[in-house]
């Protein structure tokens, strides 16, 4: 089964052409969406604390497991931008090939 999702731009808005994403692109989009949701949840409850990065890493790992990419990943790196609250860079380093990096706000 090939899963697909509607492609969103970097601000999580629908693309005009309603194109879709699948595979790693769909997975990367799912991670970005989940991290954005999790950041909002954390900000509403306790605010960003010293363990925020570990909470976001756990959220990204759960998405990877759900999308069957957990075995392909070497590490997930979460970097909170202390100068711009609510901004996070995340990187997914794969075992044998690429690194995917995205900044979300």
N, CA, C and O atoms as a DFTB+ gen file, in Angstrom:
420 C
 N C O
     1  1       0.832      -1.178       0.000
     2  2       0.000       0.000       0.000
     3  2       0.882       1.249       0.000
     4  3       1.774       1.383       0.839
     5  1       0.637       2.146      -0.925
     6  2       1.352       3.415      -0.996
     7  2       0.494       4.476      -0.335
     8  3      -0.641       4.727      -0.740
     9  1       1.065       5.099       0.702
    10  2       0.324       6.155       1.381
    11  2       0.650       7.480       0.727
    12  3       1.768       7.712       0.268
    13  1      -0.350       8.342       0.695
    14  2      -0.158       9.687       0.142
    15  2      -0.827      10.688       1.063
    16  3      -1.730      10.355       1.830
    17  1      -0.368      11.900       0.967
    18  2      -0.951      12.993       1.731
    19  2      -0.953      14.216       0.826
    20  3      -0.183      14.284      -0.132
    21  1      -1.809      15.172       1.123
    22  2      -1.847      16.418       0.361
    23  2      -0.597      17.218       0.710
    24  3      -0.259      17.363       1.885
    25  1       0.080      17.731      -0.295
    26  2       1.311      18.477      -0.084
    27  2       0.998      19.859       0.483
    28  3       0.119      20.565      -0.010
    29  1       1.736      20.228       1.528
    30  2       1.601      21.529       2.165
    31  2       2.876      22.323       1.938
    32  3       3.952      21.750       1.770
    33  1       2.751      23.659       1.933
    34  2       3.960      24.465       1.822
    35  2       4.603      24.621       3.188
    36  3       4.124      24.053       4.169
    37  1       5.694      25.394       3.262
    38  2       6.433      25.502       4.520
    39  2       5.620      26.158       5.638
    40  3       5.983      26.041       6.808
    41  1       4.529      26.843       5.297
    42  2       3.654      27.452       6.303
    43  2       2.431      26.594       6.589
    44  3       1.477      27.043       7.225
    45  1       2.469      25.347       6.109
    46  2       1.390      24.379       6.305
    47  2       0.088      24.783       5.622
    48  3      -0.999      24.448       6.093
    49  1       0.207      25.508       4.505
    50  2      -0.960      25.851       3.696
    51  2      -1.046      24.887       2.529
    52  3      -0.031      24.382       2.050
    53  1      -2.273      24.633       2.073
    54  2      -2.451      23.760       0.923
    55  2      -1.831      24.374      -0.319
    56  3      -1.916      25.581      -0.546
    57  1      -1.214      23.531      -1.109
    58  2      -0.695      23.987      -2.393
    59  2      -1.886      24.193      -3.320
    60  3      -2.877      23.470      -3.220
    61  1      -1.804      25.159      -4.211
    62  2      -2.908      25.473      -5.120
    63  2      -3.285      24.313      -6.022
    64  3      -4.457      24.143      -6.359
    65  1      -2.306      23.515      -6.415
    66  2      -2.573      22.444      -7.367
    67  2      -2.998      21.132      -6.699
    68  3      -3.212      20.134      -7.387
    69  1      -3.121      21.123      -5.396
    70  2      -3.507      19.935      -4.634
    71  2      -2.632      18.729      -4.964
    72  3      -3.117      17.601      -5.053
    73  1      -1.340      18.983      -5.144
    74  2      -0.437      17.870      -5.387
    75  2      -0.317      17.038      -4.115
    76  3      -0.664      17.488      -3.023
    77  1       0.178      15.826      -4.280
    78  2       0.300      14.953      -3.124
    79  2       1.749      14.544      -2.926
    80  3       2.574      14.671      -3.831
    81  1       2.042      14.060      -1.750
    82  2       3.372      13.571      -1.422
    83  2       3.235      12.134      -0.934
    84  3       2.202      11.734      -0.398
    85  1       4.302      11.374      -1.134
    86  2       4.322       9.999      -0.643
    87  2       5.757       9.654      -0.275
    88  3       6.671      10.443      -0.517
    89  1       5.952       8.496       0.301
    90  2       7.290       8.051       0.661
    91  2       7.930       8.950       1.699
    92  3       7.285       9.403       2.644
    93  1       9.232       9.201       1.496
    94  2       9.964      10.030       2.461
    95  2       9.423      11.447       2.550
    96  3       9.432      12.040       3.628
    97  1       8.949      12.004       1.435
    98  2       8.387      13.356       1.475
    99  2       7.162      13.419       2.377
   100  3       6.992      14.370       3.140
   101  1       6.316      12.411       2.287
   102  2       5.132      12.345       3.139
   103  2       5.540      12.185       4.599
   104  3       4.939      12.791       5.486
   105  1       6.564      11.368       4.847
   106  2       7.085      11.177       6.200
   107  2       7.653      12.479       6.760
   108  3       7.347      12.843       7.895
   109  1       8.469      13.183       5.987
   110  2       9.040      14.456       6.445
   111  2       7.945      15.468       6.770
   112  3       8.031      16.188       7.765
   113  1       6.923      15.517       5.931
   114  2       5.801      16.421       6.174
   115  2       5.071      16.026       7.458
   116  3       4.685      16.896       8.239
   117  1       4.880      14.733       7.682
   118  2       4.201      14.262       8.897
   119  2       5.000      14.629      10.147
   120  3       4.420      15.006      11.165
   121  1       6.330      14.521      10.076
   122  2       7.171      14.910      11.215
   123  2       7.020      16.405      11.492
   124  3       6.837      16.802      12.643
   125  1       7.093      17.229      10.462
   126  2       6.974      18.682      10.640
   127  2       5.627      19.053      11.257
   128  3       5.560      19.900      12.148
   129  1       4.570      18.428      10.788
   130  2       3.234      18.714      11.324
   131  2       3.150      18.308      12.792
   132  3       2.634      19.064      13.615
   133  1       3.654      17.116      13.127
   134  2       3.589      16.638      14.520
   135  2       4.433      17.506      15.440
   136  3       4.019      17.798      16.562
   137  1       5.597      17.917      14.989
   138  2       6.433      18.775      15.828
   139  2       5.768      20.122      16.063
   140  3       5.824      20.661      17.168
   141  1       5.141      20.665      15.030
   142  2       4.428      21.945      15.187
   143  2       3.306      21.799      16.213
   144  3       3.134      22.662      17.074
   145  1       2.549      20.714      16.123
   146  2       1.474      20.461      17.102
   147  2       2.044      20.316      18.511
   148  3       1.507      20.878      19.466
   149  1       3.126      19.565      18.632
   150  2       3.720      19.299      19.943
   151  2       4.285      20.575      20.562
   152  3       4.176      20.774      21.772
   153  1       4.887      21.441      19.748
   154  2       5.399      22.716      20.252
   155  2       4.258      23.535      20.845
   156  3       4.397      24.104      21.927
   157  1       3.140      23.596      20.143
   158  2       1.984      24.347      20.650
   159  2       1.477      23.756      21.961
   160  3       1.143      24.498      22.886
   161  1       1.416      22.418      22.051
   162  2       0.975      21.763      23.288
   163  2       1.902      22.103      24.448
   164  3       1.441      22.411      25.547
   165  1       3.206      22.046      24.203
   166  2       4.192      22.325      25.252
   167  2       4.118      23.785      25.684
   168  3       4.172      24.081      26.878
   169  1       3.996      24.694      24.731
   170  2       3.909      26.123      25.063
   171  2       2.672      26.417      25.900
   172  3       2.725      27.245      26.809
   173  1       1.555      25.746      25.604
   174  2       0.322      25.970      26.365
   175  2       0.416      25.410      27.778
   176  3      -0.125      26.006      28.709
   177  1       1.080      24.296      27.957
   178  2       1.105      23.658      29.269
   179  2       2.226      24.205      30.157
   180  3       1.959      25.004      31.054
   181  1       3.448      23.799      29.930
   182  2       4.544      24.172      30.828
   183  2       5.479      25.213      30.240
   184  3       6.352      25.727      30.938
   185  1       5.308      25.524      28.980
   186  2       6.263      26.410      28.321
   187  2       7.499      25.626      27.921
   188  3       7.684      24.485      28.345
   189  1       8.333      26.230      27.114
   190  2       9.543      25.562      26.659
   191  2      10.525      25.458      27.821
   192  3      10.884      26.464      28.434
   193  1      10.952      24.247      28.115
   194  2      11.863      23.993      29.228
   195  2      13.082      23.231      28.721
   196  3      13.245      23.016      27.520
   197  1      13.921      22.834      29.650
   198  2      15.152      22.135      29.278
   199  2      14.889      20.775      28.649
   200  3      15.747      20.260      27.932
   201  1      13.732      20.183      28.896
   202  2      13.446      18.867      28.313
   203  2      12.584      18.935      27.046
   204  3      12.135      17.902      26.547
   205  1      12.354      20.135      26.529
   206  2      11.536      20.290      25.326
   207  2      12.139      19.553      24.135
   208  3      11.422      18.885      23.390
   209  1      13.442      19.671      23.954
   210  2      14.086      19.009      22.823
   211  2      13.891      17.495      22.881
   212  3      13.640      16.865      21.853
   213  1      14.002      16.907      24.070
   214  2      13.814      15.450      24.183
   215  2      12.358      15.064      23.912
   216  3      12.099      14.008      23.334
   217  1      11.414      15.902      24.320
   218  2      10.004      15.632      24.031
   219  2       9.734      15.677      22.526
   220  3       8.995      14.846      21.997
   221  1      10.336      16.651      21.842
   222  2      10.148      16.769      20.397
   223  2      10.831      15.617      19.658
   224  3      10.307      15.115      18.663
   225  1      11.987      15.204      20.142
   226  2      12.681      14.069      19.538
   227  2      11.842      12.798      19.676
   228  3      11.762      12.002      18.741
   229  1      11.226      12.612      20.821
   230  2      10.347      11.463      21.038
   231  2       9.156      11.514      20.084
   232  3       8.777      10.492      19.511
   233  1       8.567      12.689      19.909
   234  2       7.435      12.839      18.984
   235  2       7.852      12.486      17.564
   236  3       7.122      11.788      16.861
   237  1       9.027      12.964      17.130
   238  2       9.519      12.653      15.788
   239  2       9.788      11.160      15.637
   240  3       9.500      10.580      14.590
   241  1      10.331      10.543      16.664
   242  2      10.603       9.095      16.629
   243  2       9.317       8.292      16.512
   244  3       9.271       7.280      15.813
   245  1       8.287       8.739      17.189
   246  2       6.996       8.038      17.088
   247  2       6.414       8.116      15.682
   248  3       5.841       7.145      15.187
   249  1       6.564       9.277      15.036
   250  2       6.112       9.410      13.650
   251  2       6.933       8.481      12.754
   252  3       6.386       7.833      11.861
   253  1       8.242       8.417      12.993
   254  2       9.109       7.533      12.197
   255  2       8.689       6.075      12.349
   256  3       8.672       5.323      11.375
   257  1       8.357       5.687      13.553
   258  2       7.915       4.304      13.799
   259  2       6.588       4.036      13.084
   260  3       6.408       2.987      12.466
   261  1       5.676       4.979      13.174
   262  2       4.362       4.827      12.532
   263  2       4.488       4.711      11.015
   264  3       3.718       3.989      10.382
   265  1       5.444       5.411      10.436
   266  2       5.622       5.428       8.984
   267  2       6.666       4.415       8.515
   268  3       7.074       4.428       7.353
   269  1       7.094       3.543       9.420
   270  2       8.061       2.481       9.109
   271  2       9.414       2.997       8.614
   272  3      10.030       2.377       7.748
   273  1       9.874       4.111       9.151
   274  2      11.196       4.639       8.812
   275  2      12.178       4.540       9.973
   276  3      13.344       4.905       9.821
   277  1      11.737       4.059      11.116
   278  2      12.579       4.076      12.316
   279  2      13.880       3.300      12.110
   280  3      14.914       3.700      12.645
   281  1      13.859       2.211      11.358
   282  2      15.069       1.413      11.140
   283  2      16.029       2.051      10.146
   284  3      17.198       1.666      10.093
   285  1      15.565       3.016       9.359
   286  2      16.407       3.701       8.369
   287  2      17.143       4.906       8.950
   288  3      18.026       5.472       8.306
   289  1      16.776       5.293      10.168
   290  2      17.273       6.543      10.738
   291  2      18.442       6.291      11.686
   292  3      18.380       5.443      12.575
   293  1      19.508       7.057      11.465
   294  2      20.674       7.011      12.346
   295  2      20.416       7.861      13.588
   296  3      20.659       7.431      14.715
   297  1      19.919       9.075      13.358
   298  2      19.579       9.940      14.500
   299  2      18.637      11.047      14.059
   300  3      18.540      11.386      12.880
   301  1      17.949      11.595      15.047
   302  2      17.079      12.757      14.865
   303  2      17.632      13.856      15.758
   304  3      17.858      13.645      16.949
   305  1      17.847      15.023      15.179
   306  2      18.408      16.147      15.934
   307  2      17.362      17.257      15.980
   308  3      16.813      17.657      14.953
   309  1      17.099      17.740      17.178
   310  2      16.161      18.846      17.393
   311  2      16.958      20.019      17.950
   312  3      17.728      19.855      18.896
   313  1      16.776      21.195      17.369
   314  2      17.505      22.379      17.812
   315  2      16.527      23.534      17.965
   316  3      16.020      24.067      16.978
   317  1      16.266      23.918      19.219
   318  2      15.391      25.060      19.495
   319  2      16.157      26.357      19.263
   320  3      17.298      26.495      19.702
   321  1      15.541      27.289      18.585
   322  2      16.142      28.598      18.365
   323  2      15.786      29.464      19.570
   324  3      14.647      29.912      19.703
   325  1      16.743      29.691      20.429
   326  2      16.509      30.440      21.671
   327  2      16.186      31.914      21.413
   328  3      15.542      32.562      22.237
   329  1      16.634      32.441      20.272
   330  2      16.385      33.843      19.956
   331  2      15.019      34.064      19.328
   332  3      14.484      35.171      19.374
   333  1      14.450      33.008      18.736
   334  2      13.126      33.098      18.114
   335  2      12.244      32.000      18.710
   336  3      12.201      30.889      18.181
   337  1      11.543      32.299      19.801
   338  2      10.707      31.290      20.457
   339  2       9.712      30.653      19.489
   340  3       9.127      31.327      18.641
   341  1       9.537      29.354      19.633
   342  2       8.606      28.636      18.779
   343  2       9.212      28.194      17.458
   344  3       8.532      27.573      16.642
   345  1      10.497      28.511      17.236
   346  2      11.169      28.106      16.004
   347  2      12.092      26.932      16.313
   348  3      12.894      26.975      17.246
   349  1      11.957      25.891      15.511
   350  2      12.723      24.668      15.727
   351  2      13.305      24.192      14.406
   352  3      12.624      24.180      13.381
   353  1      14.558      23.806      14.442
   354  2      15.169      23.129      13.296
   355  2      15.242      21.648      13.657
   356  3      15.644      21.286      14.763
   357  1      14.849      20.803      12.713
   358  2      15.024      19.382      12.959
   359  2      15.743      18.755      11.783
   360  3      15.542      19.135      10.630
   361  1      16.581      17.791      12.099
   362  2      17.323      17.050      11.085
   363  2      17.098      15.570      11.303
   364  3      17.072      15.084      12.433
   365  1      16.936      14.871      10.204
   366  2      16.829      13.419      10.238
   367  2      18.011      12.884       9.449
   368  3      18.089      13.053       8.232
   369  1      18.924      12.239      10.152
   370  2      20.087      11.635       9.515
   371  2      19.768      10.169       9.251
   372  3      19.476       9.406      10.172
   373  1      19.828       9.792       7.986
   374  2      19.539       8.406       7.614
   375  2      20.811       7.576       7.683
   376  3      21.915       8.104       7.549
   377  1      20.652       6.291       7.892
   378  2      21.770       5.364       8.052
   379  2      22.777       5.438       6.919
   380  3      23.978       5.537       7.169
   381  1      22.315       5.392       5.681
   382  2      23.255       5.194       4.589
   383  2      23.265       6.277       3.521
   384  3      24.070       6.192       2.593
   385  1      22.425       7.274       3.606
   386  2      22.464       8.221       2.509
   387  2      22.317       9.665       2.916
   388  3      23.332      10.341       3.083
   389  1      21.173      10.152       3.077
   390  2      20.968      11.587       3.160
   391  2      20.665      12.088       4.562
   392  3      20.434      11.320       5.496
   393  1      20.675      13.406       4.664
   394  2      20.202      14.106       5.849
   395  2      19.116      15.060       5.388
   396  3      19.286      15.793       4.414
   397  1      18.000      15.041       6.099
   398  2      16.899      15.959       5.793
   399  2      16.829      16.970       6.915
   400  3      16.810      16.590       8.086
   401  1      16.790      18.259       6.581
   402  2      16.704      19.316       7.579
   403  2      15.578      20.271       7.220
   404  3      15.384      20.616       6.055
   405  1      14.843      20.690       8.235
   406  2      13.771      21.668       8.017
   407  2      13.645      22.562       9.236
   408  3      13.871      22.133      10.367
   409  1      13.286      23.802       8.990
   410  2      13.018      24.774      10.049
   411  2      11.512      24.991      10.098
   412  3      10.886      25.271       9.077
   413  1      10.936      24.862      11.286
   414  2       9.509      25.129      11.438
   415  2       9.300      26.224      12.467
   416  3      10.093      26.391      13.394
   417  1       8.213      26.969      12.285
   418  2       7.881      28.087      13.196
   419  2       6.501      27.888      13.739
   420  3       6.022      28.708      14.522
